[in-house]
Amino acid sequence: MKTHFVCWAAQRQDGSVVAPVESFENERSAIANFHIRAGQAANGTNLKDTVVLFTADGFQMMKATFEHEPVAAQ
């Protein structure tokens, strides 16, 4: 049974939004994935990235948010 979820919500440079959710059967795997996704988001080029780790009951365990400058069109 899936007990933990990691969601990475990203607002892209073109204004579109994506928010994939990954599910896990144990807390340790979910925490490890959260840190991987947060690291990717910190170094990304999206306007804004938010990564959230939460339980199946809706309890928010961790979150990280990163804002990046818009990239000028070439």
All heavy atoms as a GROMACS GRO file, in nm:
protein
  570
    1MET      N    1   0.084  -0.118   0.000
    1MET     CA    2   0.000   0.000   0.000
    1MET      C    3   0.088   0.125   0.000
    1MET      O    4   0.187   0.131   0.071
    1MET     CB    5  -0.090   0.001   0.123
    1MET     CG    6  -0.175   0.125   0.132
    1MET     SD    7  -0.275   0.140   0.280
    1MET     CE    8  -0.379  -0.004   0.263
    2LYS      N    9   0.053   0.220  -0.081
    2LYS     CA   10   0.128   0.346  -0.090
    2LYS      C   11   0.097   0.432   0.032
    2LYS      O   12  -0.020   0.456   0.064
    2LYS     CB   13   0.094   0.422  -0.218
    2LYS     CG   14   0.112   0.340  -0.345
    2LYS     CD   15   0.256   0.299  -0.365
    2LYS     CE   16   0.269   0.226  -0.498
    2LYS     NZ   17   0.404   0.190  -0.530
    3THR      N   18   0.201   0.477   0.101
    3THR     CA   19   0.182   0.554   0.224
    3THR      C   20   0.236   0.696   0.218
    3THR      O   21   0.201   0.779   0.301
    3THR     CB   22   0.250   0.482   0.342
    3THR    OG1   23   0.390   0.470   0.313
    3THR    CG2   24   0.188   0.345   0.365
    4HIS      N   25   0.325   0.723   0.120
    4HIS     CA   26   0.387   0.854   0.110
    4HIS      C   27   0.393   0.898  -0.036
    4HIS      O   28   0.404   0.815  -0.126
    4HIS     CB   29   0.531   0.849   0.166
    4HIS     CG   30   0.534   0.827   0.313
    4HIS    ND1   31   0.514   0.703   0.370
    4HIS    CD2   32   0.552   0.913   0.415
    4HIS    CE1   33   0.521   0.715   0.501
    4HIS    NE2   34   0.545   0.840   0.530
    5PHE      N   35   0.388   1.029  -0.056
    5PHE     CA   36   0.387   1.086  -0.190
    5PHE      C   37   0.482   1.204  -0.199
    5PHE      O   38   0.496   1.280  -0.104
    5PHE     CB   39   0.246   1.132  -0.228
    5PHE     CG   40   0.144   1.023  -0.220
    5PHE    CD1   41   0.072   1.001  -0.104
    5PHE    CD2   42   0.121   0.940  -0.329
    5PHE    CE1   43  -0.022   0.900  -0.096
    5PHE    CE2   44   0.028   0.838  -0.322
    5PHE     CZ   45  -0.043   0.817  -0.205
    6VAL      N   46   0.545   1.218  -0.316
    6VAL     CA   47   0.628   1.334  -0.346
    6VAL      C   48   0.570   1.400  -0.471
    6VAL      O   49   0.556   1.335  -0.574
    6VAL     CB   50   0.776   1.295  -0.369
    6VAL    CG1   51   0.856   1.416  -0.413
    6VAL    CG2   52   0.836   1.234  -0.242
    7CYS      N   53   0.537   1.526  -0.458
    7CYS     CA   54   0.484   1.603  -0.571
    7CYS      C   55   0.583   1.713  -0.605
    7CYS      O   56   0.631   1.783  -0.515
    7CYS     CB   57   0.350   1.665  -0.534
    7CYS     SG   58   0.280   1.770  -0.664
    8TRP      N   59   0.613   1.727  -0.734
    8TRP     CA   60   0.700   1.833  -0.782
    8TRP      C   61   0.617   1.922  -0.874
    8TRP      O   62   0.587   1.887  -0.987
    8TRP     CB   63   0.819   1.775  -0.857
    8TRP     CG   64   0.918   1.875  -0.910
    8TRP    CD1   65   0.908   2.012  -0.908
    8TRP    CD2   66   1.042   1.846  -0.974
    8TRP    NE1   67   1.018   2.069  -0.966
    8TRP    CE2   68   1.103   1.969  -1.008
    8TRP    CE3   69   1.107   1.729  -1.007
    8TRP    CZ2   70   1.225   1.976  -1.073
    8TRP    CZ3   71   1.229   1.737  -1.072
    8TRP    CH2   72   1.286   1.859  -1.103
    9ALA      N   73   0.575   2.036  -0.824
    9ALA     CA   74   0.496   2.130  -0.903
    9ALA      C   75   0.590   2.234  -0.962
    9ALA      O   76   0.667   2.297  -0.890
    9ALA     CB   77   0.392   2.198  -0.815
   10ALA      N   78   0.584   2.248  -1.095
   10ALA     CA   79   0.676   2.340  -1.163
   10ALA      C   80   0.600   2.432  -1.256
   10ALA      O   81   0.518   2.388  -1.335
   10ALA     CB   82   0.779   2.259  -1.242
   11GLN      N   83   0.630   2.562  -1.245
   11GLN     CA   84   0.578   2.660  -1.341
   11GLN      C   85   0.690   2.687  -1.439
   11GLN      O   86   0.795   2.743  -1.404
   11GLN     CB   87   0.536   2.789  -1.271
   11GLN     CG   88   0.478   2.889  -1.368
   11GLN     CD   89   0.431   3.015  -1.298
   11GLN    OE1   90   0.446   3.032  -1.178
   11GLN    NE2   91   0.373   3.104  -1.375
   12ARG      N   92   0.670   2.646  -1.562
   12ARG     CA   93   0.773   2.656  -1.664
   12ARG      C   94   0.788   2.798  -1.717
   12ARG      O   95   0.702   2.883  -1.693
   12ARG     CB   96   0.740   2.561  -1.780
   12ARG     CG   97   0.744   2.416  -1.738
   12ARG     CD   98   0.706   2.328  -1.853
   12ARG     NE   99   0.723   2.187  -1.819
   12ARG     CZ  100   0.668   2.089  -1.888
   12ARG    NH1  101   0.593   2.114  -1.994
   12ARG    NH2  102   0.689   1.964  -1.852
   13GLN      N  103   0.895   2.820  -1.792
   13GLN     CA  104   0.921   2.952  -1.850
   13GLN      C  105   0.809   2.998  -1.942
   13GLN      O  106   0.781   3.118  -1.951
   13GLN     CB  107   1.055   2.949  -1.927
   13GLN     CG  108   1.177   2.930  -1.840
   13GLN     CD  109   1.216   3.055  -1.763
   13GLN    OE1  110   1.184   3.167  -1.801
   13GLN    NE2  111   1.288   3.035  -1.654
   14ASP      N  112   0.743   2.904  -2.011
   14ASP     CA  113   0.634   2.942  -2.103
   14ASP      C  114   0.500   2.962  -2.032
   14ASP      O  115   0.399   2.986  -2.095
   14ASP     CB  116   0.621   2.839  -2.215
   14ASP     CG  117   0.575   2.702  -2.167
   14ASP    OD1  118   0.546   2.685  -2.045
   14ASP    OD2  119   0.568   2.610  -2.250
   15GLY      N  120   0.499   2.948  -1.899
   15GLY     CA  121   0.377   2.969  -1.821
   15GLY      C  122   0.299   2.842  -1.794
   15GLY      O  123   0.206   2.842  -1.713
   16SER      N  124   0.331   2.733  -1.860
   16SER     CA  125   0.261   2.607  -1.835
   16SER      C  126   0.303   2.550  -1.700
   16SER      O  127   0.408   2.586  -1.645
   16SER     CB  128   0.288   2.506  -1.948
   16SER     OG  129   0.425   2.470  -1.951
   17VAL      N  130   0.220   2.461  -1.648
   17VAL     CA  131   0.244   2.402  -1.516
   17VAL      C  132   0.238   2.250  -1.527
   17VAL      O  133   0.152   2.196  -1.596
   17VAL     CB  134   0.137   2.450  -1.415
   17VAL    CG1  135   0.154   2.382  -1.280
   17VAL    CG2  136   0.144   2.601  -1.399
   18VAL      N  137   0.331   2.184  -1.459
   18VAL     CA  138   0.329   2.039  -1.447
   18VAL      C  139   0.340   2.005  -1.299
   18VAL      O  140   0.402   2.080  -1.223
   18VAL     CB  141   0.443   1.972  -1.526
   18VAL    CG1  142   0.425   1.991  -1.674
   18VAL    CG2  143   0.579   2.021  -1.482
   19ALA      N  144   0.280   1.894  -1.259
   19ALA     CA  145   0.284   1.855  -1.118
   19ALA      C  146   0.278   1.703  -1.104
   19ALA      O  147   0.179   1.648  -1.056
   19ALA     CB  148   0.170   1.922  -1.040
   20PRO      N  149   0.386   1.635  -1.145
   20PRO     CA  150   0.386   1.489  -1.130
   20PRO      C  151   0.392   1.448  -0.983
   20PRO      O  152   0.452   1.518  -0.901
   20PRO     CB  153   0.511   1.446  -1.205
   20PRO     CG  154   0.600   1.565  -1.203
   20PRO     CD  155   0.508   1.684  -1.205
   21VAL      N  156   0.330   1.335  -0.952
   21VAL     CA  157   0.329   1.281  -0.816
   21VAL      C  158   0.386   1.140  -0.821
   21VAL      O  159   0.345   1.060  -0.904
   21VAL     CB  160   0.186   1.278  -0.757
   21VAL    CG1  161   0.186   1.216  -0.618
   21VAL    CG2  162   0.128   1.419  -0.753
   22GLU      N  163   0.479   1.112  -0.731
   22GLU     CA  164   0.536   0.978  -0.718
   22GLU      C  165   0.490   0.919  -0.585
   22GLU      O  166   0.484   0.989  -0.485
   22GLU     CB  167   0.688   0.984  -0.724
   22GLU     CG  168   0.739   1.038  -0.858
   22GLU     CD  169   0.886   1.067  -0.856
   22GLU    OE1  170   0.922   1.179  -0.815
   22GLU    OE2  171   0.964   0.978  -0.894
   23SER      N  172   0.461   0.789  -0.584
   23SER     CA  173   0.410   0.725  -0.463
   23SER      C  174   0.509   0.620  -0.412
   23SER      O  175   0.581   0.558  -0.490
   23SER     CB  176   0.274   0.662  -0.489
   23SER     OG  177   0.282   0.568  -0.593
   24PHE      N  178   0.508   0.599  -0.280
   24PHE     CA  179   0.603   0.510  -0.215
   24PHE      C  180   0.535   0.426  -0.107
   24PHE      O  181   0.438   0.470  -0.046
   24PHE     CB  182   0.718   0.591  -0.152
   24PHE     CG  183   0.790   0.673  -0.254
   24PHE    CD1  184   0.746   0.801  -0.284
   24PHE    CD2  185   0.898   0.622  -0.323
   24PHE    CE1  186   0.811   0.877  -0.381
   24PHE    CE2  187   0.962   0.696  -0.420
   24PHE     CZ  188   0.919   0.824  -0.449
   25GLU      N  189   0.590   0.309  -0.085
   25GLU     CA  190   0.537   0.218   0.016
   25GLU      C  191   0.604   0.235   0.151
   25GLU      O  192   0.557   0.177   0.250
   25GLU     CB  193   0.547   0.074  -0.032
   25GLU     CG  194   0.458   0.048  -0.152
   25GLU     CD  195   0.460  -0.096  -0.198
   25GLU    OE1  196   0.529  -0.179  -0.137
   25GLU    OE2  197   0.392  -0.124  -0.298
   26ASN      N  198   0.713   0.311   0.156
   26ASN     CA  199   0.776   0.333   0.287
   26ASN      C  200   0.833   0.475   0.295
   26ASN      O  201   0.865   0.538   0.194
   26ASN     CB  202   0.883   0.228   0.317
   26ASN     CG  203   0.998   0.233   0.220
   26ASN    OD1  204   1.075   0.328   0.221
   26ASN    ND2  205   1.009   0.131   0.135
   27GLU      N  206   0.845   0.523   0.416
   27GLU     CA  207   0.886   0.661   0.442
   27GLU      C  208   1.029   0.688   0.396
   27GLU      O  209   1.058   0.793   0.337
   27GLU     CB  210   0.873   0.691   0.591
   27GLU     CG  211   0.907   0.832   0.630
   27GLU     CD  212   0.884   0.859   0.776
   27GLU    OE1  213   0.803   0.788   0.841
   27GLU    OE2  214   0.946   0.953   0.827
   28ARG      N  215   1.119   0.594   0.419
   28ARG     CA  216   1.260   0.615   0.385
   28ARG      C  217   1.278   0.640   0.235
   28ARG      O  218   1.352   0.730   0.195
   28ARG     CB  219   1.342   0.495   0.429
   28ARG     CG  220   1.490   0.514   0.408
   28ARG     CD  221   1.568   0.401   0.466
   28ARG     NE  222   1.547   0.403   0.611
   28ARG     CZ  223   1.631   0.354   0.698
   28ARG    NH1  224   1.741   0.296   0.657
   28ARG    NH2  225   1.606   0.359   0.826
   29SER      N  226   1.213   0.561   0.152
   29SER     CA  227   1.223   0.580   0.008
   29SER      C  228   1.166   0.714  -0.035
   29SER      O  229   1.220   0.782  -0.123
   29SER     CB  230   1.150   0.468  -0.066
   29SER     OG  231   1.211   0.343  -0.041
   30ALA      N  232   1.057   0.754   0.027
   30ALA     CA  233   0.994   0.882  -0.006
   30ALA      C  234   1.084   0.999   0.032
   30ALA      O  235   1.098   1.095  -0.044
   30ALA     CB  236   0.859   0.894   0.065
   31ILE      N  237   1.148   0.991   0.148
   31ILE     CA  238   1.239   1.098   0.191
   31ILE      C  239   1.358   1.108   0.096
   31ILE      O  240   1.399   1.218   0.057
   31ILE     CB  241   1.285   1.076   0.337
   31ILE    CG1  242   1.166   1.098   0.432
   31ILE    CG2  243   1.402   1.168   0.373
   31ILE    CD1  244   1.194   1.059   0.576
   32ALA      N  245   1.414   0.995   0.058
   32ALA     CA  246   1.527   0.995  -0.035
   32ALA      C  247   1.487   1.059  -0.167
   32ALA      O  248   1.561   1.142  -0.223
   32ALA     CB  249   1.577   0.852  -0.057
   33ASN      N  250   1.370   1.024  -0.218
   33ASN     CA  251   1.322   1.081  -0.344
   33ASN      C  252   1.296   1.230  -0.331
   33ASN      O  253   1.326   1.308  -0.422
   33ASN     CB  254   1.196   1.008  -0.390
   33ASN     CG  255   1.148   1.058  -0.523
   33ASN    OD1  256   1.065   1.147  -0.529
   33ASN    ND2  257   1.201   1.000  -0.631
   34PHE      N  258   1.241   1.273  -0.217
   34PHE     CA  259   1.217   1.416  -0.194
   34PHE      C  260   1.347   1.494  -0.209
   34PHE      O  261   1.351   1.598  -0.277
   34PHE     CB  262   1.159   1.439  -0.054
   34PHE     CG  263   1.157   1.584  -0.015
   34PHE    CD1  264   1.054   1.666  -0.056
   34PHE    CD2  265   1.260   1.639   0.060
   34PHE    CE1  266   1.052   1.802  -0.022
   34PHE    CE2  267   1.260   1.773   0.094
   34PHE     CZ  268   1.155   1.855   0.053
   35HIS      N  269   1.454   1.447  -0.151
   35HIS     CA  270   1.582   1.518  -0.156
   35HIS      C  271   1.639   1.519  -0.298
   35HIS      O  272   1.698   1.620  -0.340
   35HIS     CB  273   1.680   1.459  -0.057
   35HIS     CG  274   1.645   1.493   0.085
   35HIS    ND1  275   1.654   1.621   0.136
   35HIS    CD2  276   1.597   1.416   0.185
   35HIS    CE1  277   1.614   1.622   0.262
   35HIS    NE2  278   1.579   1.498   0.294
   36ILE      N  279   1.621   1.412  -0.371
   36ILE     CA  280   1.665   1.409  -0.512
   36ILE      C  281   1.589   1.513  -0.592
   36ILE      O  282   1.647   1.593  -0.666
   36ILE     CB  283   1.645   1.268  -0.572
   36ILE    CG1  284   1.745   1.170  -0.511
   36ILE    CG2  285   1.658   1.272  -0.725
   36ILE    CD1  286   1.715   1.025  -0.542
   37ARG      N  287   1.456   1.514  -0.580
   37ARG     CA  288   1.374   1.609  -0.656
   37ARG      C  289   1.401   1.753  -0.614
   37ARG      O  290   1.404   1.845  -0.698
   37ARG     CB  291   1.225   1.576  -0.640
   37ARG     CG  292   1.185   1.441  -0.693
   37ARG     CD  293   1.211   1.429  -0.842
   37ARG     NE  294   1.177   1.297  -0.889
   37ARG     CZ  295   1.257   1.222  -0.964
   37ARG    NH1  296   1.374   1.267  -1.005
   37ARG    NH2  297   1.220   1.102  -1.000
   38ALA      N  298   1.422   1.777  -0.484
   38ALA     CA  299   1.451   1.913  -0.438
   38ALA      C  300   1.584   1.961  -0.496
   38ALA      O  301   1.597   2.077  -0.535
   38ALA     CB  302   1.453   1.919  -0.286
   39GLY      N  303   1.683   1.873  -0.503
   39GLY     CA  304   1.811   1.908  -0.564
   39GLY      C  305   1.798   1.942  -0.710
   39GLY      O  306   1.859   2.037  -0.760
   40GLN      N  307   1.716   1.864  -0.781
   40GLN     CA  308   1.693   1.892  -0.922
   40GLN      C  309   1.621   2.026  -0.939
   40GLN      O  310   1.653   2.104  -1.029
   40GLN     CB  311   1.611   1.780  -0.985
   40GLN     CG  312   1.687   1.650  -0.994
   40GLN     CD  313   1.599   1.533  -1.035
   40GLN    OE1  314   1.479   1.529  -1.002
   40GLN    NE2  315   1.657   1.438  -1.105
   41ALA      N  316   1.524   2.052  -0.854
   41ALA     CA  317   1.448   2.177  -0.862
   41ALA      C  318   1.536   2.298  -0.830
   41ALA      O  319   1.525   2.403  -0.894
   41ALA     CB  320   1.330   2.173  -0.766
   42ALA      N  321   1.627   2.284  -0.735
   42ALA     CA  322   1.714   2.394  -0.696
   42ALA      C  323   1.803   2.439  -0.812
   42ALA      O  324   1.836   2.557  -0.824
   42ALA     CB  325   1.801   2.354  -0.577
   43ASN      N  326   1.840   2.346  -0.896
   43ASN     CA  327   1.930   2.375  -1.008
   43ASN      C  328   1.857   2.389  -1.141
   43ASN      O  329   1.921   2.395  -1.246
   43ASN     CB  330   2.037   2.267  -1.019
   43ASN     CG  331   2.131   2.270  -0.902
   43ASN    OD1  332   2.180   2.376  -0.866
   43ASN    ND2  333   2.153   2.156  -0.840
   44GLY      N  334   1.725   2.394  -1.138
   44GLY     CA  335   1.646   2.398  -1.260
   44GLY      C  336   1.633   2.535  -1.322
   44GLY      O  337   1.689   2.634  -1.273
   45THR      N  338   1.557   2.540  -1.431
   45THR     CA  339   1.536   2.667  -1.502
   45THR      C  340   1.389   2.709  -1.504
   45THR      O  341   1.355   2.805  -1.571
   45THR     CB  342   1.586   2.656  -1.647
   45THR    OG1  343   1.515   2.551  -1.712
   45THR    CG2  344   1.735   2.630  -1.652
   46ASN      N  345   1.304   2.636  -1.432
   46ASN     CA  346   1.163   2.676  -1.424
   46ASN      C  347   1.152   2.807  -1.348
   46ASN      O  348   1.239   2.841  -1.268
   46ASN     CB  349   1.081   2.568  -1.353
   46ASN     CG  350   1.074   2.440  -1.432
   46ASN    OD1  351   1.054   2.442  -1.553
   46ASN    ND2  352   1.093   2.327  -1.365
   47LEU      N  353   1.044   2.881  -1.371
   47LEU     CA  354   1.022   3.005  -1.296
   47LEU      C  355   1.008   2.976  -1.147
   47LEU      O  356   1.064   3.047  -1.063
   47LEU     CB  357   0.896   3.076  -1.346
   47LEU     CG  358   0.905   3.136  -1.485
   47LEU    CD1  359   0.770   3.193  -1.527
   47LEU    CD2  360   1.012   3.244  -1.490
   48LYS      N  361   0.932   2.873  -1.114
   48LYS     CA  362   0.914   2.835  -0.974
   48LYS      C  363   0.897   2.685  -0.966
   48LYS      O  364   0.828   2.624  -1.047
   48LYS     CB  365   0.791   2.904  -0.913
   48LYS     CG  366   0.773   2.875  -0.764
   48LYS     CD  367   0.653   2.946  -0.706
   48LYS     CE  368   0.696   3.084  -0.662
   48LYS     NZ  369   0.592   3.153  -0.585
   49ASP      N  370   0.961   2.626  -0.865
   49ASP     CA  371   0.948   2.483  -0.837
   49ASP      C  372   0.913   2.465  -0.691
   49ASP      O  373   0.972   2.531  -0.604
   49ASP     CB  374   1.081   2.410  -0.860
   49ASP     CG  375   1.123   2.407  -1.005
   49ASP    OD1  376   1.066   2.326  -1.079
   49ASP    OD2  377   1.213   2.483  -1.043
   50THR      N  378   0.817   2.378  -0.664
   50THR     CA  379   0.784   2.341  -0.527
   50THR      C  380   0.779   2.190  -0.519
   50THR      O  381   0.710   2.125  -0.598
   50THR     CB  382   0.648   2.400  -0.483
   50THR    OG1  383   0.655   2.542  -0.493
   50THR    CG2  384   0.614   2.361  -0.341
   51VAL      N  385   0.854   2.135  -0.424
   51VAL     CA  386   0.856   1.991  -0.402
   51VAL      C  387   0.799   1.966  -0.262
   51VAL      O  388   0.842   2.029  -0.165
   51VAL     CB  389   1.000   1.934  -0.413
   51VAL    CG1  390   1.000   1.784  -0.393
   51VAL    CG2  391   1.063   1.972  -0.546
   52VAL      N  392   0.701   1.876  -0.253
   52VAL     CA  393   0.635   1.849  -0.126
   52VAL      C  394   0.634   1.698  -0.100
   52VAL      O  395   0.602   1.620  -0.188
   52VAL     CB  396   0.489   1.901  -0.128
   52VAL    CG1  397   0.422   1.877   0.007
   52VAL    CG2  398   0.485   2.048  -0.163
   53LEU      N  399   0.667   1.662   0.023
   53LEU     CA  400   0.656   1.523   0.070
   53LEU      C  401   0.540   1.519   0.167
   53LEU      O  402   0.535   1.598   0.263
   53LEU     CB  403   0.785   1.480   0.140
   53LEU     CG  404   0.781   1.351   0.221
   53LEU    CD1  405   0.749   1.231   0.133
   53LEU    CD2  406   0.912   1.330   0.295
   54PHE      N  407   0.444   1.431   0.141
   54PHE     CA  408   0.329   1.420   0.230
   54PHE      C  409   0.283   1.275   0.242
   54PHE      O  410   0.316   1.191   0.159
   54PHE     CB  411   0.214   1.511   0.185
   54PHE     CG  412   0.164   1.486   0.045
   54PHE    CD1  413   0.051   1.411   0.022
   54PHE    CD2  414   0.230   1.540  -0.065
   54PHE    CE1  415   0.003   1.388  -0.106
   54PHE    CE2  416   0.184   1.519  -0.194
   54PHE     CZ  417   0.070   1.443  -0.214
   55THR      N  418   0.208   1.249   0.348
   55THR     CA  419   0.157   1.114   0.372
   55THR      C  420   0.025   1.094   0.300
   55THR      O  421  -0.038   1.190   0.255
   55THR     CB  422   0.135   1.089   0.522
   55THR    OG1  423   0.027   1.172   0.567
   55THR    CG2  424   0.260   1.118   0.604
   56ALA      N  425  -0.019   0.969   0.295
   56ALA     CA  426  -0.148   0.938   0.233
   56ALA      C  427  -0.263   1.002   0.310
   56ALA      O  428  -0.372   1.019   0.255
   56ALA     CB  429  -0.166   0.786   0.226
   57ASP      N  430  -0.239   1.040   0.435
   57ASP     CA  431  -0.342   1.107   0.515
   57ASP      C  432  -0.339   1.259   0.498
   57ASP      O  433  -0.416   1.330   0.561
   57ASP     CB  434  -0.322   1.073   0.664
   57ASP     CG  435  -0.346   0.927   0.693
   57ASP    OD1  436  -0.436   0.867   0.630
   57ASP    OD2  437  -0.273   0.871   0.777
   58GLY      N  438  -0.248   1.309   0.413
   58GLY     CA  439  -0.243   1.452   0.386
   58GLY      C  440  -0.152   1.532   0.475
   58GLY      O  441  -0.148   1.654   0.466
   59PHE      N  442  -0.074   1.466   0.562
   59PHE     CA  443   0.019   1.537   0.650
   59PHE      C  444   0.143   1.577   0.571
   59PHE      O  445   0.211   1.492   0.515
   59PHE     CB  446   0.057   1.449   0.770
   59PHE     CG  447   0.159   1.512   0.860
   59PHE    CD1  448   0.123   1.613   0.947
   59PHE    CD2  449   0.291   1.469   0.857
   59PHE    CE1  450   0.218   1.670   1.030
   59PHE    CE2  451   0.386   1.526   0.940
   59PHE     CZ  452   0.350   1.627   1.026
   60GLN      N  453   0.174   1.706   0.568
   60GLN     CA  454   0.292   1.756   0.499
   60GLN      C  455   0.414   1.734   0.587
   60GLN      O  456   0.422   1.785   0.698
   60GLN     CB  457   0.278   1.903   0.466
   60GLN     CG  458   0.397   1.960   0.393
   60GLN     CD  459   0.382   2.107   0.364
   60GLN    OE1  460   0.285   2.149   0.304
   60GLN    NE2  461   0.478   2.186   0.408
   61MET      N  462   0.510   1.658   0.536
   61MET     CA  463   0.631   1.629   0.612
   61MET      C  464   0.744   1.725   0.579
   61MET      O  465   0.818   1.766   0.669
   61MET     CB  466   0.676   1.485   0.585
   61MET     CG  467   0.577   1.382   0.631
   61MET     SD  468   0.626   1.215   0.585
   61MET     CE  469   0.777   1.194   0.678
   62MET      N  470   0.762   1.758   0.451
   62MET     CA  471   0.869   1.848   0.408
   62MET      C  472   0.825   1.924   0.283
   62MET      O  473   0.741   1.873   0.209
   62MET     CB  474   0.996   1.770   0.371
   62MET     CG  475   1.061   1.696   0.481
   62MET     SD  476   1.211   1.618   0.416
   62MET     CE  477   1.227   1.485   0.532
   63LYS      N  478   0.884   2.042   0.263
   63LYS     CA  479   0.861   2.114   0.138
   63LYS      C  480   0.982   2.199   0.108
   63LYS      O  481   1.055   2.240   0.198
   63LYS     CB  482   0.735   2.198   0.142
   63LYS     CG  483   0.746   2.328   0.215
   63LYS     CD  484   0.621   2.411   0.194
   63LYS     CE  485   0.630   2.540   0.273
   63LYS     NZ  486   0.696   2.648   0.205
   64ALA      N  487   1.003   2.224  -0.020
   64ALA     CA  488   1.111   2.312  -0.065
   64ALA      C  489   1.060   2.390  -0.186
   64ALA      O  490   0.994   2.332  -0.273
   64ALA     CB  491   1.233   2.229  -0.104
   65THR      N  492   1.087   2.519  -0.188
   65THR     CA  493   1.043   2.604  -0.299
   65THR      C  494   1.162   2.684  -0.352
   65THR      O  495   1.243   2.735  -0.274
   65THR     CB  496   0.933   2.701  -0.252
   65THR    OG1  497   0.823   2.625  -0.203
   65THR    CG2  498   0.885   2.789  -0.366
   66PHE      N  499   1.170   2.693  -0.484
   66PHE     CA  500   1.280   2.763  -0.550
   66PHE      C  501   1.223   2.852  -0.660
   66PHE      O  502   1.138   2.808  -0.736
   66PHE     CB  503   1.379   2.664  -0.611
   66PHE     CG  504   1.430   2.564  -0.512
   66PHE    CD1  505   1.369   2.440  -0.499
   66PHE    CD2  506   1.538   2.594  -0.430
   66PHE    CE1  507   1.414   2.348  -0.406
   66PHE    CE2  508   1.583   2.502  -0.337
   66PHE     CZ  509   1.522   2.379  -0.326
   67GLU      N  510   1.272   2.976  -0.668
   67GLU     CA  511   1.232   3.067  -0.774
   67GLU      C  512   1.356   3.099  -0.858
   67GLU      O  513   1.466   3.117  -0.803
   67GLU     CB  514   1.173   3.196  -0.717
   67GLU     CG  515   1.040   3.173  -0.649
   67GLU     CD  516   0.971   3.302  -0.612
   67GLU    OE1  517   0.972   3.396  -0.694
   67GLU    OE2  518   0.915   3.309  -0.502
   68HIS      N  519   1.336   3.106  -0.989
   68HIS     CA  520   1.446   3.134  -1.082
   68HIS      C  521   1.406   3.250  -1.171
   68HIS      O  522   1.289   3.271  -1.201
   68HIS     CB  523   1.476   3.010  -1.166
   68HIS     CG  524   1.505   2.888  -1.085
   68HIS    ND1  525   1.625   2.866  -1.024
   68HIS    CD2  526   1.428   2.782  -1.053
   68HIS    CE1  527   1.622   2.752  -0.959
   68HIS    NE2  528   1.502   2.699  -0.974
   69GLU      N  529   1.504   3.325  -1.215
   69GLU     CA  530   1.480   3.439  -1.304
   69GLU      C  531   1.431   3.391  -1.440
   69GLU      O  532   1.473   3.285  -1.488
   69GLU     CB  533   1.609   3.520  -1.322
   69GLU     CG  534   1.656   3.589  -1.196
   69GLU     CD  535   1.557   3.694  -1.148
   69GLU    OE1  536   1.504   3.769  -1.232
   69GLU    OE2  537   1.535   3.701  -1.026
   70PRO      N  538   1.343   3.467  -1.502
   70PRO     CA  539   1.298   3.430  -1.639
   70PRO      C  540   1.416   3.430  -1.734
   70PRO      O  541   1.509   3.509  -1.721
   70PRO     CB  542   1.200   3.542  -1.675
   70PRO     CG  543   1.160   3.604  -1.546
   70PRO     CD  544   1.276   3.586  -1.453
   71VAL      N  545   1.410   3.341  -1.831
   71VAL     CA  546   1.513   3.334  -1.934
   71VAL      C  547   1.465   3.415  -2.053
   71VAL      O  548   1.354   3.396  -2.101
   71VAL     CB  549   1.538   3.186  -1.976
   71VAL    CG1  550   1.635   3.181  -2.092
   71VAL    CG2  551   1.587   3.106  -1.858
   72ALA      N  552   1.548   3.507  -2.100
   72ALA     CA  553   1.511   3.594  -2.212
   72ALA      C  554   1.503   3.511  -2.340
   72ALA      O  555   1.588   3.426  -2.365
   72ALA     CB  556   1.613   3.705  -2.228
   73ALA      N  557   1.401   3.538  -2.420
   73ALA     CA  558   1.385   3.469  -2.548
   73ALA      C  559   1.495   3.513  -2.644
   73ALA      O  560   1.531   3.631  -2.647
   73ALA     CB  561   1.248   3.500  -2.609
   74GLN      N  562   1.545   3.419  -2.721
   74GLN     CA  563   1.654   3.452  -2.814
   74GLN      C  564   1.605   3.461  -2.955
   74GLN      O  565   1.522   3.398  -3.001
   74GLN     CB  566   1.763   3.348  -2.804
   74GLN     CG  567   1.827   3.351  -2.667
   74GLN     CD  568   1.940   3.246  -2.657
   74GLN    OE1  569   1.970   3.175  -2.752
   74GLN    NE2  570   2.001   3.241  -2.542
   0.00000   0.00000   0.00000
